[in-house]
């Protein structure tokens, strides 16, 4: 029957539509991935719904050693978004492998995206080399864009030479696809993307958060203990869209687009700009069902705009 709806355990699909996309040879049932830092290590959300409906999951940012993170308070609300300064709180890569991944494996059967941060190149290499050996990990997302830590993270992502050096060092010790996660807080994100491509990157993830702050009118002091933090949410979508568009034209690598995505329409728009898949971040903190809701709504939006195959629209705005 035409337009027959097929109900599966984890999702609803239409037999005349294809939501499937591909990232560096890894097939995803759909392009929707919860962004790192907004979905924990994935299994926490399994109490809400069957997380196997997701295309993949970008795990919480992982460093060589465990980190408590930045001092409190770490979160400030904004119009159409929020500012965070969590500071890469995580148990460290060895505990992620021994404790977190086994928990995820019990409720998620697809390859996950490991998000890796560091304070020096050796930190990135250490974590990447270990996570590269894990069967559950499909892609290594190397975060050179974190605005919430001092002397690390974003400092690598604001200089093309440093971005190239981190990319090459990680590629030298890994076999899995390496996607470099870029900061928008630069003069030219294209220059950084080109440097990562030259270093051997298999793909690009962008954007991470913008820098922002809030001031408490009563205390007349910054709301966040760290003063400034990463600004995310729906307000940054046009900035993210523009940068994905620019990078798509500059490098011949698959892109995971993110920044302010909150609806199925946003997913389609980001893919038209050049993304092969997307990550949904702050919206998960507003609505724990956000990713599932977006996936469930994609067939409706595809039908509305005459899209039969999502994979075919990537970069469509450039044609």
Long-range contacts (C-beta under 8 A, 24 or more apart in sequence): 9-50, 9-52, 10-50, 10-52, 10-53, 11-53, 11-295, 11-296, 12-296, 12-299, 13-299, 14-299, 14-303, 16-308, 17-299, 17-302, 17-303, 17-307, 17-308, 17-309, 18-308, 18-309, 18-310, 18-311, 19-295, 19-298, 19-299, 19-302, 19-310, 20-310, 20-311, 21-55, 21-276, 21-277, 21-310, 21-311, 21-314, 22-276, 22-311, 23-138, 23-139, 23-177, 23-179, 23-203, 23-254, 23-256, 23-276, 23-277, 24-139, 24-177, 24-179, 24-202, 24-203, 24-254, 25-177, 26-56, 26-111, 26-138, 26-139, 26-177, 28-55, 28-56, 28-110, 28-277, 29-53, 29-55, 29-110, 30-54, 30-55, 30-295, 30-298, 30-310, 31-55, 31-267, 31-271, 31-275, 31-276, 31-277, 31-278, 31-310, 32-267, 32-277, 32-278, 32-280, 32-291, 32-294, 32-295, 32-298, 33-57, 33-58, 33-113, 33-256, 33-277, 33-278, 33-279, 33-280, 33-291, 34-58, 34-279, 34-280, 34-281, 34-284, 34-291, 35-258, 35-279, 35-280, 35-281, 35-284, 36-60, 36-61, 36-113, 36-115, 36-141, 36-143, 36-181, 36-279, 37-61, 37-84, 37-86, 37-115, 37-281, 38-280, 38-281, 38-282, 38-284, 38-285, 39-284, 39-291, 41-96, 41-100, 41-101, 41-103, 41-104, 42-104, 42-107, 42-108, 42-112, 43-100, 43-103, 43-104, 43-106, 43-107, 43-108, 45-288, 46-107, 46-108, 48-288, 48-289, 49-289, 49-292, 51-107, 51-108, 52-107, 52-108, 52-109, 52-110, 53-292, 53-295, 54-108, 54-110, 54-291, 54-292, 54-295, 55-110, 55-277, 55-295, 56-110, 56-111, 56-112, 56-113, 56-138, 56-139, 56-277, 57-104, 57-108, 57-110, 57-112, 57-113, 58-112, 58-113, 58-115, 58-141, 58-279, 59-96, 59-100, 59-104, 59-112, 59-113, 59-114, 59-115, 60-90, 60-115, 61-88, 61-90, 61-115, 61-116, 61-117, 61-143, 61-146, 62-90, 62-92, 62-93, 62-96, 62-114, 62-115, 62-116, 62-117, 62-127, 62-131, 63-88, 63-90, 63-92, 63-93, 63-116, 63-117, 63-118, 63-119, 63-123, 63-127, 64-92, 64-93, 64-118, 64-123, 64-126, 64-127, 65-92, 66-90, 66-91, 66-92, 66-95, 67-92, 70-148, 70-149, 70-225, 70-226, 71-225, 71-226, 72-225, 73-223, 73-224, 73-225, 74-224, 74-225, 74-226, 74-229, 75-224, 76-213, 76-214, 76-223, 76-224, 76-229, 77-214, 78-212, 78-214, 78-231, 78-233, 78-235, 79-235, 80-233, 80-234, 80-235, 81-231, 81-232, 81-233, 81-234, 81-235, 81-236, 81-260, 81-282, 82-231, 82-232, 82-233, 82-282, 82-285, 83-212, 83-213, 83-214, 83-223, 83-224, 83-228, 83-229, 83-230, 83-231, 83-232, 84-148, 84-209, 84-229, 84-230, 84-232, 85-148, 85-224, 85-225, 85-226, 85-228, 85-229, 85-230, 86-148, 87-148, 87-149, 87-226, 88-117, 88-146, 88-148, 88-149, 88-153, 93-126, 93-127, 93-130, 93-131, 94-130, 96-131, 97-130, 97-131, 97-134, 101-134, 101-136, 101-137, 104-136, 105-136, 110-138, 111-136, 111-137, 111-138, 111-139, 112-136, 112-137, 112-138, 113-137, 113-138, 113-139, 113-140, 113-141, 113-179, 114-139, 114-140, 114-141, 115-141, 115-143, 115-181, 116-140, 116-141, 116-142, 116-143, 116-170, 117-143, 117-146, 117-149, 117-152, 117-153, 118-152, 118-153, 118-156, 118-166, 119-149, 119-151, 119-152, 119-153, 120-152, 121-165, 121-166, 121-169, 123-152, 124-166, 124-169, 124-170, 125-169, 125-170, 125-172, 125-173, 128-170, 128-173, 128-174, 128-178, 129-173, 129-174, 132-173, 132-174, 132-175, 132-176, 137-176, 138-176, 138-177, 139-176, 139-177, 139-178, 139-179, 139-203, 140-170, 140-174, 140-176, 140-177, 140-178, 140-179, 141-179, 141-180, 141-181, 141-205, 141-256, 142-166, 142-167, 142-170, 142-178, 142-179, 142-180, 142-181, 143-181, 143-208, 144-180, 144-181, 144-182, 144-183, 145-181, 145-182, 145-183, 145-185, 145-206, 145-207, 145-208, 146-183, 146-208, 146-230, 147-183, 147-185, 147-208, 147-209, 147-211, 147-228, 147-229, 147-230, 148-226, 148-229, 148-230, 154-183, 154-185, 154-208, 157-181, 157-182, 157-183, 157-186, 157-192, 157-208, 158-183, 158-185, 158-186, 158-192, 160-191, 160-192, 160-194, 160-195, 161-195, 163-192, 163-195, 163-196, 163-199, 164-195, 164-196, 164-198, 164-199, 165-199, 166-199, 167-195, 167-196, 167-198, 167-199, 167-200, 167-201, 168-199, 168-200, 171-199, 171-200, 171-201, 177-202, 177-203, 178-202, 178-203, 179-203, 179-204, 179-205, 179-254, 179-256, 180-204, 180-205, 181-205, 181-206, 181-208, 182-206, 182-207, 182-208, 182-243, 182-247, 183-207, 183-208, 184-208, 184-209, 184-210, 184-236, 184-239, 184-240, 184-243, 184-259, 185-210, 185-211, 189-243, 189-246, 189-247, 190-246, 190-247, 190-250, 193-247, 193-250, 193-251, 193-253, 194-250, 194-251, 196-251, 197-251, 197-252, 197-253, 201-253, 202-253, 202-254, 203-253, 203-254, 203-255, 203-256, 203-276, 204-247, 204-251, 204-253, 204-254, 204-255, 204-256, 205-255, 205-256, 205-258, 205-279, 206-240, 206-243, 206-244, 206-247, 206-255, 206-256, 206-257, 206-258, 206-259, 207-236, 207-239, 207-240, 207-243, 207-244, 207-258, 207-259, 209-236, 209-259, 210-236, 210-239, 232-259, 232-260, 232-281, 232-282, 233-260, 233-282, 233-283, 234-260, 234-262, 234-282, 234-283, 235-260, 236-260, 237-261, 237-262, 237-266, 240-270, 241-269, 241-270, 241-273, 242-273, 244-270, 244-273, 244-274, 244-275, 245-273, 245-274, 245-317, 245-318, 247-274, 248-273, 248-274, 248-275, 248-315, 248-318, 249-274, 249-318, 261-294, 262-286, 262-290, 262-294, 263-294, 263-297, 264-294, 264-295, 264-297, 264-298, 264-300, 264-301, 265-301, 267-294, 267-298, 267-301, 268-298, 268-301, 268-302, 268-305, 268-307, 268-310, 268-313, 271-310, 271-313, 271-314, 271-316, 272-313, 272-314, 272-315, 272-316, 272-317, 273-315, 273-317, 274-314, 274-315, 274-317, 274-318, 275-314, 276-311, 276-314
